[in-house]
Amino acid sequence: MERLRSEALPKTKRLAKRREFLRVYETGHKQFSRYTVLFVAANGLAHSRLGITATKKLGKANVRNRLKRWTREIYRRNREPLGLDALALDIVVNVKPNAAQTSFQEFSRDLGRGLERMLTATAARS
């Protein structure tokens, strides 16, 4: 029997500590979209890392957790097509309160476009 490989984002590719988030907020650049605000900063590593914030303004815990799961899944699906793993970036996604009323497809389109614009803007600054 073949073992299934986990498609979860490895811990090494996640932002976890408050000071990591603060560094991205202070040194990074903002990219606004309809349902999210993306912050991006160089990290000096061989890969990108993702951090997600979902405040209580979004709703109850189940709503916040659903939006964080959606964000991780959209990031996971876009990692390869956009070449995110090859870049040395820390990306923080702040989910806006209006995202709680949207569908997965709409949220996915919006975040996907935001990631593309963020990469274009980052490449232009380099």
Phi and psi in degrees as a GROMACS rama.xvg file:
@    title "Ramachandran Plot"
@    xaxis  label "Phi"
@    yaxis  label "Psi"
@TYPE xy
-83.2637  132.741  GLU-2
-80.6582  138.129  ARG-3
-80.5857  135.267  LEU-4
-85.815  134.801  ARG-5
-66.9045  138.094  SER-6
-101.283  10.1388  GLU-7
-66.1693  153.869  ALA-8
-72.7084  120.588  LEU-9
-61.7309  151.553  PRO-10
-58.9402  -29.9124  LYS-11
-68.6008  -17.5776  THR-12
-105.721  22.4119  LYS-13
-123.289  147.499  ARG-14
-89.8681  133.601  LEU-15
-127.456  -34.0499  ALA-16
-91.2861  145.95  LYS-17
-56.0286  -41.9868  ARG-18
-64.9065  -29.4873  ARG-19
-67.0311  -43.4605  GLU-20
-62.3982  -45.9837  PHE-21
-61.4572  -39.215  LEU-22
-61.2337  -42.086  ARG-23
-66.274  -42.1397  VAL-24
-61.5062  -41.2002  TYR-25
-78.8664  -39.3589  GLU-26
-102.074  -13.2473  THR-27
-88.4999  -177.603  GLY-28
-114.468  148.752  HIS-29
-97.1086  146.244  LYS-30
-136.741  114.122  GLN-31
-90.1402  143.27  PHE-32
-139.123  -178.329  SER-33
-62.8106  -42.0138  ARG-34
-112.005  -5.67747  TYR-35
-143.175  164.076  THR-36
-123.917  122.742  VAL-37
-100.989  134.602  LEU-38
-117.005  136.208  PHE-39
-137.558  137.245  VAL-40
-146.424  149.987  ALA-41
-66.0691  147.23  ALA-42
-121.581  -9.22408  ASN-43
73.7164  10.1256  GLY-44
-101.778  -179.363  LEU-45
-90.4143  1.51617  ALA-46
-149.894  167.537  HIS-47
-86.782  156.265  SER-48
-129.648  151.113  ARG-49
-119.706  137.938  LEU-50
-129.725  144.145  GLY-51
-129.172  134.95  ILE-52
-121.09  134.865  THR-53
-138.303  102.804  ALA-54
-80.0853  170.05  THR-55
-67.42  -13.1141  LYS-56
-63.5839  -22.1817  LYS-57
-69.6354  -33.1407  LEU-58
140.968  -160.266  GLY-59
-70.4233  171.689  LYS-60
-56.3538  -39.8173  ALA-61
-64.1268  -34.6491  ASN-62
-70.0181  -46.7216  VAL-63
-60.6309  -43.9735  ARG-64
-65.7916  -38.3279  ASN-65
-62.4174  -45.3288  ARG-66
-66.7751  -34.2304  LEU-67
-68.3  -40.7175  LYS-68
-61.8887  -45.0324  ARG-69
-58.806  -44.6539  TRP-70
-61.6252  -46.0113  THR-71
-61.4089  -41.8363  ARG-72
-65.6478  -43.191  GLU-73
-64.8807  -42.5211  ILE-74
-61.5293  -44.8454  TYR-75
-59.3677  -43.8776  ARG-76
-68.3311  -27.8573  ARG-77
-94.9662  -7.53557  ASN-78
-56.805  -51.3758  ARG-79
-73.0304  -51.2441  GLU-80
-58.4796  -34.9822  PRO-81
-93.3344  -4.82737  LEU-82
68.2613  33.3311  GLY-83
-65.3416  -33.0896  LEU-84
-67.4422  -27.1933  ASP-85
-79.949  -15.4519  ALA-86
-93.1212  149.423  LEU-87
-98.8807  73.1137  ALA-88
-126.517  146.563  LEU-89
-104.011  126.142  ASP-90
-118.559  126.897  ILE-91
-114.799  128.177  VAL-92
-108.268  115.736  VAL-93
-97.0786  119.172  ASN-94
-84.8348  128.827  VAL-95
-81.4021  153.025  LYS-96
-57.584  -30.8527  PRO-97
-69.4492  -10.769  ASN-98
-70.9072  -21.3627  ALA-99
-63.696  -25.1076  ALA-100
-98.586  5.23099  GLN-101
-97.8718  170.066  THR-102
-91.7381  164.872  SER-103
-60.9463  -42.0494  PHE-104
-61.6612  -45.4169  GLN-105
-65.4728  -44.1209  GLU-106
-62.218  -42.0769  PHE-107
-62.8077  -46.2405  SER-108
-59.563  -45.7218  ARG-109
-63.9889  -48.5926  ASP-110
-67.5966  -38.2881  LEU-111
-59.7574  -44.9661  GLY-112
-64.2747  -39.9948  ARG-113
-61.7594  -42.4326  GLY-114
-63.4777  -41.6049  LEU-115
-62.4522  -46.8342  GLU-116
-62.5359  -38.7053  ARG-117
-62.3463  -43.3948  MET-118
-66.4318  -39.8452  LEU-119
-62.7398  -44.8978  THR-120
-66.8125  -37.7152  ALA-121
-65.799  -41.1731  THR-122
-66.1613  -35.9492  ALA-123
-67.8667  -32.6679  ALA-124
-76.4088  -23.0298  ARG-125
